[in-house]
Amino acid sequence: MRTAISGASLCFCLSTLPTAAFGADWAVNSTLSETVELNTNQFLRSPPAGGTLGSYTTITTNAEARTPTSRFNFDGDITYQKYWGPGIEGLPSEFRQDGVKARYETTGKSPRDLSYVELGWRESSTALAILSTLGVATNAQGFLDTSTIKGGIERDLSPLDFATVSARSTYTNFDPPGGGTPFTDSAGLGTWRHRLNSIVALTASSELESVNFANSSNLTFMILREMAGVDATLSPVLNFRGMAGIGYVKADHTAAAVPPPPLIASGPSGSLAVFIADMLMSYRALKDTTVTLSGTRTIGPNVLGALTELTTVGAGLTQVINDRSSLIFAAYGSQQITESTVNFYSGSVTYSYQLAREWNTQITYRHLHRTASTPTLNPIFNPVNGIPVISGIGPANSDSLTFVLSRSFTVLPHGN
C-alpha cells in the first residue's frame, strides 16, 4: 500500500510538469548506503537494558531536468532499520522511513530572481520519529505521515537589497488513525537582506505560523517570530551570521478539561514571549582546518505537534587530511522544554575516506548523555493518545561505533 502511494506521488509529480520539461536536459543520480552500528544503549533506556547491533539500508534517487530558465528536481529515499540484541527487548526492532519531494523553479533575468513550488510526502515509523526527535524510546505502533506543499519567490530588489517570500503547509496524520491526533502546521515567511558594504549585510525576517489540531478541543496556537541580525565576512577566513528576536505564542482551545499547551499559563487561552536566536561562525584556522560554532533558540511544534522550546549549541572542527580523507570533531548540547526540561550532550569524531570514485566510507564514534527530566510548572497538551512526549525519564548514556559504506553513481548524466 505504501509503495503504491510513493509510486502514485511520482506519477502525479511527473504529470504536473510543464510539457517543455520532457524536452529538457535530464540527469538521474542514485546513492546506496549500508550502515552498521554497535551501541551500548541505542534507545537511551534508564536503566540500560543492554547493547544492540543495528543495520540501516538506505537508497536515495535524484532526477533533475534543466532548461535555460527552469529546473525540476525529484528526490526519493527509503531507509530500513533493523536491530538485534538485549537492548531491543520490549521495543520495536524494525523501523522504516521513506519520502518523495518534487520541486519546480523558474528564473528571471538574474539567477537570483527565482520562483518555485514544492510538493513533499514523508512517512516514518512513529516510534522512530519520537526517538529521533525527542530521544525517548516508546513502543508506539504504526506510522507518522506528513504531506507538505510550499511555494515562494526570491528577488533582487536593487543591487543592495534581496528579499524572499514563502508559504508552506504541512498536514501530519497517523496510520492507523488511532495512533495520534492529526494536525496542520502552516506558515508564511518573509526575509530581507541589505548589503551595507563588501563586509557587512543587515538581515531581517518575519514569520507567522499556525498549528491546528483535529480534535474536540479545537486547540490552535499561533507563533509570530520577528528577527533581525547581520551577515558579516570579517576577513577572508572568518565569517559570522547571526539573528535574534522575539517569538510570541498565543494558544486557544474550547474544551475546559484539556490542559493548555506547555510553557503557557492555564486557562482557555494564554500567551508567551521568548527570546529566539540563530547564529553561526566559521573560521578557517589553516588551509585545511575549519572551526565552526553555532547556536539556536526557538519555539515551535515538535514532530508530534507539541509546543517545544528548543535551545542548541554546537562546535565542530573539520580537518582535511588529503584529497581522499578528512576528520571531523563535533560537540553538541541541547535543551528541550515541553512538560519537562531535558538536556542532551554529545561528542563525536568521524573519519571519512573515499575508497574509489563512486565509493565512500565513514567511521564514527559518539558518546551521548541525556539528563533526567525536570518537571515544569505547567502541564502539557499531548496530541498523541497514550504516548508521553517527555515524562518521567531518567539519565542515560550511550556509546556507539558506526560504519558506513556508500556508493554514489550516475544513472543518466546531463547532456544525454
Stockholm file with secondary structure:
# STOCKHOLM 1.0

chainA/1-416         MRTAISGASLCFCLSTLPTAAFGADWAVNSTLSETVELNTNQFLRSPPAGGTLGSYTTITTNAEARTPTSRFNFDGDITYQKYWGPGIEGLPSEFRQDGVKARYETTGKSPRDLSYVELGWRESSTALAILSTLGVATNAQGFLDTSTIKGGIERDLSPLDFATVSARSTYTNFDPPGGGTPFTDSAGLGTWRHRLNSIVALTASSELESVNFANSSNLTFMILREMAGVDATLSPVLNFRGMAGIGYVKADHTAAAVPPPPLIASGPSGSLAVFIADMLMSYRALKDTTVTLSGTRTIGPNVLGALTELTTVGAGLTQVINDRSSLIFAAYGSQQITESTVNFYSGSVTYSYQLAREWNTQITYRHLHRTASTPTLNPIFNPVNGIPVISGIGPANSDSLTFVLSRSFTVLPHGN
#=GR chainA/1-416 SS CHHHHHHHHHHHHHHTSCGGGGGSEEEEEEEEEEEEEEESSTTCCSSCCCCEEEEEEEEEEEEEEEETTEEEEEEEEEEEEEEESGGGTTSCCEEEEEEEEEEEEEECSSTTCEEEEEEEEEEEEHHHHHHHHHCCCCCCCSEEEEEEEEEEEEEECSSSEEEEEEEEEEEEEEESGGGSCCEEEEEEEEEEEEECSSSEEEEEEEEEEEEEECSTTCCEEEEEEEEEEEEEEEETTEEEEEEEEEEEEEEECSCTTSCCCTTSCSSSEEEEEEEEEEEEEEEEEETTEEEEEEEEEEEEECTTSCEEEEEEEEEEEEEECSSSEEEEEEEEEEEEESSEEEEEEEEEEEEEEECSSSEEEEEEEEEEEECCCEECSSCCCCCSTTCCSSCSCCCEEEEEEEEEEEEEEEEECTTC
#=GC SS_cons         CHHHHHHHHHHHHHHTSCGGGGGSEEEEEEEEEEEEEEESSTTCCSSCCCCEEEEEEEEEEEEEEEETTEEEEEEEEEEEEEEESGGGTTSCCEEEEEEEEEEEEEECSSTTCEEEEEEEEEEEEHHHHHHHHHCCCCCCCSEEEEEEEEEEEEEECSSSEEEEEEEEEEEEEEESGGGSCCEEEEEEEEEEEEECSSSEEEEEEEEEEEEEECSTTCCEEEEEEEEEEEEEEEETTEEEEEEEEEEEEEEECSCTTSCCCTTSCSSSEEEEEEEEEEEEEEEEEETTEEEEEEEEEEEEECTTSCEEEEEEEEEEEEEECSSSEEEEEEEEEEEEESSEEEEEEEEEEEEEEECSSSEEEEEEEEEEEECCCEECSSCCCCCSTTCCSSCSCCCEEEEEEEEEEEEEEEEECTTC
//
